[in-house]
Amino acid sequence: MPNMRNKAPNLYKLGQDGLRYDDGYPDIEDISRHLRFESATGSVWQNDQKVMVFPVSIYESLRIKLIESLGLDDARKMYTSEGYEMGQIDAVRSQKLRGKNLHSFIAAGPQLLALKGIGMVDPLAFKVDIEGGIINIEAEAIGSVEADAFINNYGVGDAPACWFIAGHASGFFSWIMGKPVLFREVECRAMGHSRCRLIGKPLDEYDNVEKDAKYINHPDFLRHIPNRTKRRKLQKPPAKYNLASTDTDNSKQTPGASPGFKVVMQKVKKVAKTNATVLFIGRTGVGKEFFSQTLHSLSNRSKKAIITVNCAAIPDNLLESELFGVERGAYTGATESRPGRFERANGGTLFLDEIASLTLPAQGKLLRILQEGEVERLGGTSTIKVDVRVIAATNVDLRDEVDNRRFREDLFYRLNVFPIHIPPLRSRLEDIPLLMTEFLKKYSSRHNKSAAGFTEEAVEALLSYPWPGNIRELENMIERSVILVEDDELIHTNHLFTSGEHLPENIFSVDRQGKLSSSSFHNINWDELAHRALEIEESTPLLNFENALIKVAVDKSAGNISSAAATLGMTRGQLDYRLKKDK
Ligand SMILES: [Zn+2]
């Protein structure tokens, strides 16, 4: 068993600033190639350690049963201390594999964690100086299955859920530094935060470490607890956890199944019945309008209208008259009085998208409406009472806008009463299949087409694409593919990625030797392939190569000619012709 006092040797002299992480992560191949699948004995190995591959759903239900039988606190202790042990084991392994370079040695910790499928830890701020005993890390845990498990079963709670991850980081860096290092999760998706954020520093730089030390349950940590009780009392699991209410209403179908989606929906349902101003924060295309509509339809105002204004789409000089209305003669061309969108939304909801685009004068007027509930039309002399619930959305950080004096601070606080972060699509993978089905249905009917569905390769590509344009990009891509595909044929990668989208390359699959290797379904080196063909045979007629390719494609699609044609980038007709000609 590795011991943290086996301090890792100082391999590099570090600068004043300590070690920097600017280079990003090294290639994972040196670690991943140590993952072996032995089908004859039914075992999977990561280096010298036997591991198991089983569905996250099983992991989740085991975890929930454990929480329910042990109680939240003892379950947390179990996972944290197991994570700590694993972190120490991984530190030893990392040193063996990458001991010569401190940067990649340290990077192996999160990479080994990622290979277990638990999540990825990405540094946000990083300073490590082993000799000087300095460690100060801020990191984000991406895709944590621990947070997902909690959210899927309990919704949003009031304590962080990434126990194993925090324990793993603590164990890993304690071994490296040769002294207790504590990683504490300060934000967690399971608490409704937009991300899981951890900070890591030496244990003695924290206050109130009793609980943390109890969770890690390692002698070097427990020593730091003053007057700790010697004997552990037997605890009964609490009958009820202090959790936010979870919603079991599944009657209304919503296009989302991911934990990220569920958290947003839970917040939307919670705030809908109140009159609170809501601020949606998320990148372009994440579905802010969908959630606003849903919020309105669940509110007591649902019988009245929701009026949507995209503040960025209306020219500056028209925005104020659009929002607040105008009296006849207010300016040249104002030939008649008309109400603004605030008045039209009276009794209902006004959704202000891209709120950061509002000019400063318009911000001032909006603030007054929110404070007084009164609108004054442009050129008007009296005020009009309005009862409007405001939902705003932004894809930029409004705090930055406030700092740069582009957004009024007082208005920011008015709007930020109930902020809801909407995560990007790439962290909501479970939503993709549902959205695919929905968009396929929608555009098949709109364009009067009947695609047969998606090939497996297309599904894999859609699940691994990073979606910089989020749901809107997915929707556009599926609409395009529906137009391109022939009736009754499957949608293939070629129908989807037609605008030069860059597919990620770090997808792994098990090769014939049972080893994990980079899958290259989209990135074939044709030159190399041609060279090899010519090396094997002195003469390789082009036709032989073509025929072989066609045969493999037909075999692979189990005789389905449409699907084989799609694989080859041909139409069904073209392939039919080739097959008949060769007979
Ligand atoms: Zn978390």
Boltz pocket constraint, residues with backbone or C-beta under 6 A from the ligand:
constraints:
  - pocket:
      binder: B
      contacts: [[A, 141], [A, 144], [A, 147], [A, 160], [A, 161], [A, 162], [A, 185], [A, 187], [A, 188], [A, 189], [A, 190], [A, 195], [A, 196], [A, 197]]
      max_distance: 6.0
